[in-house]
Amino acid sequence: MDAFPAFFPLAGKKVVIAGSGEAAEAKARLFAGSPAHVLRIDGSEAFLAGTYAGAMLVFVADADENFCRLAAAAARAARCLVNVTDRPALCDFTTPAVIDRGEVVAAVGTGGASPILAAMLRSDIEQQVPEGAGRVAALLRLFQDQVRARFPDLPARRAFLRDALSGPAAEAALAGDMDRAQELFRASLSGSGRIAGRVQVLSGRGPVDLLTLRASRALAAADVLVPDPGTNPEILSLARRDAERQAPDQTSGEALAELARSGLRVVRILAGPAPLAEVQALAAAGVIVEVLAVAHQG
């Protein structure tokens, strides 16, 4: 990772855009509808450090090279983080291609090397992020403290939220019916049913582009990984970094079953043929078992 991505809360923050022209207008459009206080400046006031006092982010965008250098120096003197359009050497940070869904924001950056590539990748990703994703995030934020109190244990909380994200409350939020979404979420919180875990089995031989979307999502949601030696490292890289990892020769079938019964998602990653006896034993123990196939090359 050559650059660290970070998100800055904008509510109540000052953002300054210095300069004129289409590039400056593009930066202004980036903040349209945001809760930030956006200050537009041009001319000699852009060269005064006091102009930027209290600003969190400063964007300098102008065709005049000298203007950009002087404005960037003044903003930096005011201890602001500075971005200068099309001049990576003058930047403290670069501006990614942004997918804006309200409370859900995704960004693709190339470190300033190729904004066009970032825009193309954003277009591909944007199709996978539904318009209502921000409403689902807002729903979860509304109940965040209640969920934490109801499920103080982190694995149980993750299991509940994972089910909630594919349940009727999330569907109602996606559809825009927030009153119904809140009602359904409260009902799920008050329920006493135990969250069901599962064991998902997939091939780890690679290459990674043969994984199906379901297999990729299983890796991203896993609480526990049990990878065979020889598993393709690129496949392992799709899993959450904080997922617990166990060696298969140190993990019995009963131990896997107990993890699943406690509500955890266990992903068994195979470097060879599926161990049929292991899968049958888990199913016989009453555990939900999914064998996820790889995609076939055409």
N, C-alpha and C positions, 0 to 999 in steps of 0.2 A: 504494500500500500504506500504509494508515493505522497499522498495527501490525505489528511484526516478530515472526514466529513463531519459537520456539526450543525445543529439547528439552534438559532437564536430566537427566543421569544420576542415578539414585536410589540405586545401590548404596552402602551405608555412609553415606548422608546423613540428616540429621535434618530432619523435617518436623513442624511444630506446627499443631494444629487447636485454636483457642480458641473456646469457646462451647458452647451446647447447643441441642437441638432438631433438627428434621428436616434443616435446612440443614447443620448440623454433621455429622449422620450421613451425609448424601450425600457430603460431602467425604471422610469416613473410608472410605466404600465405594470411592471413586475410587482409593484406595491399597491396597485389599485385594489381597494376593498380591504386592505390590511389595517390592523389597529394601530400601526405606527404613525408617529407625526413625521411627515415627509416635508423637508425644507428644500426648495429649489433655489439655487443661487447661480449667478453668472457675473462676469465682470471682475473688477478689482477686489470685491469683498471675498472672492474665492481664495485670495492670497493671504487672508488674515486668519491666524490661528484661532482668534476669538470667535470667528464665525461658526466654528465646529464644536464649540464648548458643549459638553454633555451629549454629543452624538455617539451612538454605538457603532454605526457603520457609515462609511462615506464612499460614494461612487463618483468617480470623475470620468466624464465622457465628453470629449470635445475634439474637433479636428486639429486644433492648434497644439502642437507638441509642447511648446513652452508653457502654455496655459496648464496643461496636464501636469507637468513637472512641478510648477510652482504651487498649484492647488494641492497636489499630493503631499508636498513637503509641509504645507501649512496644516493640513489635516493630521498628518503624522505628528507634528509638533504639539497638536492638541490631544495626543495619545488616542487617536481613533484608528480603527482598522480600515484600510483603504483598498479599494478596487479601482483600477484604471483600465477602462475598456481598450482591448487590443494591445495592451502594453504590459505583458506578464512580468517584466523585470521591475515594474513600479508597484506591483500588487502585493499586499499582505495576504490576500485570499482571492480566489477566482469565483466567478458566478456560474453555478451549474445550470443545466437545462432542467426546469422545474415542472413537476406534475402537481397541480394544486387541486386538492379535494377538500378544502377547508381545514379540518383538524388532521387530515391525512395529507402529508406532503412527501413526495418522493423527488429525488434529485439525481441527475447523472452528470458527472464531471470528468473532464479529461486533463485537469491541471492547466487549462488554457491552451493546450496543444491543438485541439480541434473542436471548436464549438459546433461545427456542422455535424461531426460524428455524434456528439452528445445529443444534439437535437434529433438525429435519426433514431438513436437508441431510446430517447424519451418517447418518441412516437410509438415505437414497438411496445414499450412498457405501459404506456397510457391506455392502450386497449385492454390491458389486463386489470386495470384499477377502476372499478365501477364508480359512477358519479356519486352514488350514495355512501361511499366509504367514509367520508367525513362525518356523516350523520351517525354511522355505527360507532366511530371513535368518540363522538360527543356523548352517545348513550353510555359507553363504558366509563367515560370521565365522570358522568353524573352519578354513577353508582360505585365509583372506585373505592371510597371509604367503606361502604357497606359490604362490598365483596371482600375487602381485606379483613373486616371484622368477622364475616361469616366463615371465611377460609383462611385462618392465620397461617396454616401450613402451606408453603409455596407450591409444592407439587399438586396438592388438592386444588389450590386456587387456579393454577394453570389448567388443570383438567376441566374445571368448571367453565373457565373463560373460553377454552377451546370448543367445548360443546355449545356454549352460548353463541359463539361466532358463526356457527352453522345451524342455529336454531331459529324459531319463529320470531323472537324479539329482533334479531339482526335483520331478518327478512323484512319485517315491518319498517325498520329504520331505513333500509335500502330503498323501500318503496315510498318513503317520505311521511309515513304515519307515525310520528314520534310519540303521540299520546298512547297509541296501541303498543308501540315498542316498549315504553316504560312500564305499562301494565303487565306485559308478558315477562319482562325482565324481573320485576318484583315477584311475580309468581314463581319463576325459576329459582330465585334466591330463597324464597320461603319453603321450597320443597325439601324433603328430608331424604330423597333418593340418593344413593351412592353413585358417584360418577364412574362409569365403566371405562376401564383401561383396555388395552389390546396389545397384541404382539403382531408386528408387521414384518414380513420376511421379503427381502429383495436381494437381487444379485449385485455384488460389488466388484465384479470383474472388469466392468467398464467396456468401452469408453463411456464417459459421463453423458455424452449426448444421446445415448441409447436409453437413458432413464425416462420413464413416462412422467407426466406431470404429477400423477398421484404419488409416485415413488419420491419425487423431489419434495413434494409437500410433506410426506411422511418423515423424511430426514429433517426438514425444517421444524417440525412439531415434536420431534422425539425428546422424551425425558431421559431415556437410557439407550445407549448404543452398544450392541454386542457384535463387533466386526471380526470376521475371520482374518488371520494373518494373510497378507497378500491382497487385501482389499485395495482397490484403486484409490490413491490419495485424493484425487479430484472429486470422487464421490463422497468421501468423508468430509471434504471441505464444505459440502452443502448443508451439513448438520449444524445445529446451534452450537456455539463454542462452549456454552455452559452445560451441555448435555453430559450426563455421567457416562463414562465408558468402562465397559467390563470385558475381560477376556473370555472367550467361549469355553476354554478349558477350565475356567475357574467359576463358571456359572452353570448350575444345574437347571434342568427343565422346570423343576418345582420352584426354584428361585425366580425364574422368569414368570411363571404363573402367579406367584405371590406379588411380584411387582405390578403385573397387570391387574390383579384383583384389588390392589390398593389405589387404582385409578390412573396409573402411569401408562404412557405410551412407550413401548419397547420396540426398537427396530433391530432385527437380527439381519446382519449384512453378510452375505455368503460369497466366498471366493470360489466355490465349487457347486456341485449339484445340491438341490434342496434336501436336507435330511428328513425324509418322510416320517420316520419314527418320532422325531422330535416334534414335528408339526402335529401328528396324530395325538401324541401325549398331551400337548397343550390344549388341543380341542377337547380331549376326553376330560381334562381338568376343568372344563367349563369356561375356558378363556376364549375371547374373540381373537381369531387368527386370520390374518389376511396375507395371502401370497401375492405380491405385486410383480407383475410381469414386466420385462423390459420391452421397449419398442423394437420392432423389426425393421431392418434396413430394407428399403425398397429396391 
